């Protein structure tokens, strides 16, 4: 077996092509360094250097081994780093549920940051409506969920708000209201609406109804869909208008226009949260929870129990 120390010593000599300078770089005396290289040559049963009284140079075997030695040293360093990351709880797989609407903003931000900061951490992603995530958490099919509040049947779960946003109006590009920078909900009273189905996305369905009623009307539902890209495409086709989370702005569509809503109704305010079982013990999962909480900007709002958020 060749030690990492022997590899470092050989590489240093190969780079300096001078035992005195190499020994100085390694903060050691020259004789032990020469002996180390000789032992390495004996182990490999090849000559790594041509030596004369005035110079040394790599043999062909030495040049080949130098490349491999560097790779072996890098692999050695990676192995140590991986072991330390595993011991610290930052290596492994986390089963993460998420609502589809966060895949247009929050989720890509989170995944990109983790790829940079914790490259050995992997996510097993499961797209599920918030209510189904609560069930999946209880059944231990997922470990952490990204949900929209409120969530029913979340007993036994911890909830931490990580992002706040508002609903925006999605209009066909030919709509007269597109000329305005913002729209009032009452101006949409006569429009047909794309709506989220209450059995799949109850929180956004309820929010849309509440906002419209606060504006003095009940929306006329043209069609229900639970995937936001589908709703945007239907709006572009002229089927109706929609109220969607503002993250959808990150997905431009030439057939629609996104407009902020001027009304200040509370029902237009949305909260995205992390959810996990109260008895969750995984250090890796808790690291993920804490890290997402700190990277989510102004949406971070501490921890609330499932009972409090209901």
N, C-alpha and C positions, 0 to 999 in steps of 0.2 A: 504494500500500500504506500502511496506517495502522499505525504502530508501537504496541507495548504501552505505551511511555512516553507517547505522545500520548493514548492512551485513559485512562491513569491521570490525566493532567493534566486532561483534560476532565471526567472523573467527579468529581474533587476540586472543581473550580470549580462544577459542577452541584450538588454537595452543600452547598457553603458559600455559593453565590450572592454571593461576594465575592472579588475577585482577591487582595486583600491577605492575607486569612485562608487562602485556598487556597495561595498562594505560601509562607506560613509553614509550613503542613502539609507541603508538598513540599520544604522546605529549599532554596528557590531565590528569586531576586528576582522582583518582579512583572512587569517589562517582558518578559523571555523567556517567561513564562507567557502573557501576553496575545498575544504573537506566535505562540506555539504554537497557541492556540485559533483565531486568525485563519487560520493555515495549514490547520488541520483544516477550517474552514468553506470555505476555497477549494477544498480537495480534494473535499469533499462537494457543493460548489456549493449550499449552503443556509446560512441563518442559524441558529445554534444558540442564541443569546442575544439578547434585547432589552436594549440598554444605554442608560442615562441617566447624567447626572453623579452621581447619588446612589445608583443601584441597578442591578442586572441581574436578569433572570429568563429562564427557559427559554422558547424558542418551542415551538410544537407539534412542529416537526421535532426540536428539542432533546430534548423529553420522550420521543419515540419512540426517538431514537438513544441516549439514556441507558440504556434497558433493553437494547438490542442491544449497546451498548458493554460493559456489565457481563457479558453472556453471552460476548462475544468474549474478554474478559479472562480469564474462567474457563476457556474452552476453551484459550486460550493456556497457562494455568498447567497444565491437565491434560496438554496435549501435552508440555510440558517434563517433568512428573512421569513420564509414561509412558516417555519416552525414557530418563530416568535409571533407572527401574525395570528397563527392558530391559537397559541397560548393566550394572546391578548383578545381573542374573540373576534377577529376581523377576517377570517378565512372560512369559507363555507357557503351554504345556500340558504336563502330566506324565501319562504313561500309568501308572496305579496299579492293580495287582492287589490283591485282598483276599479273605480267607476270609469266608464269609457270617456266621460267628458273631461277627465284630467289628462288624457293622453295627448291633448293639443297644447299643453303648456307645462303644468306642474310635473307630470310624470317624466317627460324627456329631460327636464332640468335636473330632477333627482337622479336619474340613471346616469346622466353625463357626469355629474359631480362624483358619484360613487365609482365610476370607471376610472377617474383620475386619482381619487384619494384612497380607494380600497380596491385595487385591481384584482385581488384574489377573492373578492366577495361576488357571489352570483345571486341573481333573483330568478325565481320561478314565478312568472307573472300569470295571474288569473283574472280576466276581466269579468266582473260580476256586478249587478246592481247592489246598492247599499244593503237592502234587506237580505239579499242572498249572502252577502259577505258576513252579516251578523250570524246567520245560520252556519256558514262555513267555519267561522271562528269557533263557535260552540262545538262543532263536530271535529275541530282540529284539522280541517282540510286546508286552511290557510293559517299563517302565523300572525300576520299584520294585514290590516285593510286600510285602503284610502277610500273614505266614504263621504257622502254628502249628508249633512244634518238637516232635519232630525232623522234618526234611525230607530225604527221600532224593533222590539224584541232583542235589545242589546244588553239585557241583564247579564251580569258577570263580565262585562267589558269595561275597559278604560277608554276614554275618549280624549284626544288632544287636538284642538283646532290648530291648523297649520296654514290656512290660507283663507282670506276673505275676498270676495269679488261681487260683482253685480250682474244682474240680467241685462242684456242688451236686445235691441230690436233687430231682427234680420228681415230685410225687405228685398223684393225683386228690384233689380237694377233700374227698371223702367218706372218704378213707383214715384209719384209726385213728391212724397215726403223725403226722398233721397236728396232733394235740394237743400234740406235743412241739416244743420250740424247735430242737432238733437231732436228727438220727437217726444211728444206727450202721449201717454197711453190712450187717453180719450180720443186721440186722432185715429186710433186703430179700431175703434168700437165697431165699425161696419165691415171690418175685414174678416176673412176666413183665417183660422189659426191652425198651424201644425202644433200638435200637443204630444207630450210624453204620455204613454199609457200609465194609468194609476197603479196597475198591478206590477209593473216593471220598474218604474221610476217615480214612486209616490211623492218624494220630496219636491222634485221640479214640477211635477203635475200640480201639486197643491200650491206651490209658489206662484205659478202662472195664474191659476184661478183667483188666488187672493189679490194679486196685483191688479188684475182686470176689474175685480169687484170693487177694489179701493178707488179705481178710476171711474166707477159708476156703470159698468156693464158686465155682462157674462159673455165670454168668448164663444163665437160660433165655430165649432170644431169641424174642420174639413177632413182631417186625416190624423191618425196617431202613428208615431214612429218613435223608437227608443234609441236609434243611432243618430247622433248629431249630423254626420255627413249626409245621411239620407234626408234629414229634414232640410238641410241647406240646399240640397239638389232639388227637392220638391218646391222650395221657395223660389229658386231660380227658374223653375218651370212654370211659375205663376199659379201654383195651387193655393198659396196663401202666404201668411207671414208667420213669424215665430219669435218667441222670447227664449234666448239661449244664454248660458253662462258666457262671460266675456272672453274666456280662453279661446273660444271659437275664432276670435279675430286672428289668431295665429295661422289659420288655414284660409287664405284668401280664395275667393271664388268669383270669377268675372261676371257671373249672373246675379250676384247679390250685393247688397250694401249693408254694412254694419253701422248702426247708429246708437249712441248712448241715449238713455231715457232720462228726461228732465225731472220726472216725478221722484220724490224722495221717500216713497213707500218702503216700509221695513221689509215687506214681502219681496222686494227686488234684491235684497241683500242675501248673499249665499255664503255658507261656511263649508269648507272642506276640512276633514279631520282624519287623523289616524285612529284606528281602533285595534285593540288587542285584548286578549284574555287577561283578567286580573291575576291569574295564577301562572302567567308566562314567566319561565325561568331562564330562557336562553340569553346568554350574555350578548351573543351576536345580534339577536333581535332587538334587545334594548339599546345596543349601540346604534342600530339603524333608526330606531324611534327617536333617540336623542339627536342624532345627526340631521335627520330630516326636519326636526323641530327647529334647529338652529339655522338651516339653510333656506327656510321658507319665507323669510322676510317678515313683513308686517302682519302676515296672517297668524304668526305664532301667538297663541293666547293661553298657554298653560294647559293644565290637565283638569278635566271634569269627568265625573263619573257618569255612567250610562243613565243613572236615575236623574241626575241633575240636568242632563241635556234633553231628556224627554219631557 
